[in-house]
Amino acid sequence: MSTDRLAGETPPEQEAAPGTADAQTPEDTTAPGADASAPEASADPSEDATTPEHSANPGEDATPPEDSANPNPNPNPNPNPNPDANPNPDADATTPEDSANPREDATTPDGSATPGGDATVSELAPAAAGDEAGTPDSGAAQRPSVSASAKATADALAAAVRAVESGERAAASFFNDAPRSARPAAPATPSPKDARDGGAGTPQGGPTGPAPEVARPRTAEEAGGPARPPVVDGGAVNPAGAAAPAGPAPAARPAMTTAPGIEGVRQVLAAGGAPETLAGPAAEALGERAAEALSEDPWQLLGVPGVRPEQADGFARALLGPACGPGDERRAQALVGWLLEQAAVAGHSALEAAALRAALAQRSVPDPDEALQTAIADGAVLVFQDAIEEPGRARPAAGDDEEEQPVRILLGLDRFAMAEESVADGLARLLNTFEAVAAPEQDTAAEAEEPGDGSDGSQPAAADGDPSAESAAAPASEAGTADALADAEDTPHRPVRPSAAAWEAAAAAAPSPSAAELIRAVAHSGLVAHTGAEAARAEPAALIAAARSLGLRAFGATHTENGRRRLAAHLTASAPDAAAAGSTDPGTAAVTVSGLLSGQQGPGRDADGALALDLLVVLDAPQLDLETAALLVESLTDGTRLVLSGDPAVLWSAGPGRLFADLLAARFCPQITSRTPDFGPIGELVSGIGIGELSQVEAPGKEVVIVPVRDPGEAVHRTVQLVADSVPRALGVPADRTQVITVGHGGAAGTRALNAALKERLNPGPGRFGGFDPGDRVAYAPAPGRTVPGTVTGADAAGLHLDCDGSATVVPREQVAAGAVRHGWALTAHQAAGARWPAAVVVLPGDAAGGLTRAWVYTAFSRGEQHLSVVQGADQALPRAVAEVPVKERTTRLRTLLQQSVQSAEEPSAAG
């Protein structure tokens, strides 16, 4: 590993001194301590995030991740924004790339999801100073500050939740509480909580399942998120069910008469001091009744991407006046949904009840337990129990009721819960409906199986199929020709079932022992997990080529177009004689996941809507988020073989979940670990990082170069020098084939600062097309979690024209203005995941130390094929992160769901 300068490097003309503001403070840090009650800026979400890129803390103002590389969050406990801090309406917090990257967000080494934050001082201090916790919701009856009945009820609710967490009460009891009725118009009537508590005792052993059906004021599609409880009278209900105490209550401001359509939304936003630029996003998030919804419940503004709680509080104060207070139930319900959404941004599919309760308390919700119970009863939040794995503790056997395994209570949004359950059910279905190759018929025993035909018993019981399915499986002796593939593409499709001998012959012809092992595993299982680094990608390619030679409709799907091209090259190398023989180009079997699901690539769908294939190999499996994975698995018909392949050491998906890691941890299916190493200095360096070791490697050809820097200003200078001069001159890699990777978008050496400097050097221009010029390298995010590199070719009334890997793309003006397109000379590691370039320059400024993990370093360092330059300003934080911070953990349920599926499959066999 060389620390020498590459040819042509010169010292920077001017460097920021260590310890200066340029070296320590991100450029987009909002001013702390400003008065959030100022209506003119209280709802402006355009401020750049100050939370470091790895914060998994839902209790903080988790603005979209990757937006700041600052590892030291604002120490001021009052994060209310400065009204004049950021007038820019192009909110980084609302861009798809920001909102789609939850992985690079943790501030604590252990990756804890507990949203503790600065819980000692409320973020809503300006509001709480003038409004006590008992202030009524919108100006009806005032809640008594002291009530024995209210205190008893609250204590009972708190005790109930804690009883479940301690194991004294079954989690299923949450589902058996009677649904709450609609809130009454008169405050003197008994509260819904009293009505529920006054009934029969809660059953302790009811079946788990979805929360009871409750009438909602709006659907999730209309509201852009979980439905909030309806507000009829706009006031608080006396928890004891008694008449409201005498005395004047703060009067709510009169209802606003709004214009129809988006003009009405602008009118309401203006009345609350929010920028009119939020009108479009608010109308999209809240539906056609957005103006009316915001007038009735101002905290629904939290459903608009980028809006934070203190901004929604300021908006509500401007609309409701003295009737607004931190104890407003509408506020509590909006915060519950917002906190779970922010947890999803950080990668969690659910949160522990204690973590969510602490986050609500931090935001001055006077009764977090009541808020959670209301959200559960209204169906906005679902409750789950998740078994706690204790080291050294054996898993209880099926039917063993003597000792219950400890559980934790998780709360989550329904769409993520449904996605996880859909993935678990779909993977189990693929195992259960798989037809074993050349299995003997169960009603005859005339023929004995030869050794090596796949009946080795290594497969889970759920993967063998039922006897009738096995008896229907007949050897297809003539399926080993390439012509069978063309026949397989005809409709209706006749299933092709190669014999065990055909599979064994294909394995014997495999290019490596690991590839042969993978082929044999796929021959005998409907679901296989394959792990390996970059060099191991040749093994799935060999599998696809072998399966297609056997007549199967086999395809490989990657996360990016860059990955698709690399897979296509491997497929062509695996079948060099295919083109000469006039057969279909093997490279056509390589597709992207998005192209496969949209129908733009791959075999298309059959008459039933399922993907018309027999074997699907998904590379870059760690990048699969829950919702994409659910859609993919649901598109596979019964009996389809699925292989999930990837490098378990890279960053997890940009969206919530950790599908590949949970699948491996659950040991749900056969796992094949590649023994093919990555060669060369870069491969040696990255392999060491994968096991927690950062060591020097010999790089005689300057494959790895370390460039020490003292501050972010020097880091930017060195990076521009490397890309524009040193790497092209010394190594022959042009600037447009070199990719810069850094920790976050914000900061003095984030993507914004680096891209500005690189544009000035490589493609200067006025930015006449929404800040872009022809020739600019860009990163386009067509959907959260997806980044498509491209180059600007022009613009017209239709939008910005891009060349994305040879494909012409037009991005509408609205998406450009919303931040869907960024300059792309510099990317974050999450944006770069799934792609590789001839040369990579990784920038590690000192202020990004808190965002580093082993997975981040592994992902960033492995993006260069021929050369890696590391602009090192993080000092000892880099080896410390590699050795001590493997990954930022996520709270998910998939592992438990998969393990429960295995146990359910084992119970019938144990009973028999």
Order of alpha helices (4+ residues) and beta strands (2+ residues): alpha-alpha-alpha-alpha-alpha-alpha-alpha-alpha-alpha-alpha-alpha-beta-alpha-alpha-beta-beta-alpha-alpha-alpha-alpha-alpha-beta-alpha-beta-alpha-alpha-beta-alpha-beta-alpha-beta-alpha-beta-alpha-beta-alpha-alpha-beta-alpha-beta-beta-beta-beta-alpha-beta-beta-alpha-beta-alpha-beta-alpha-alpha
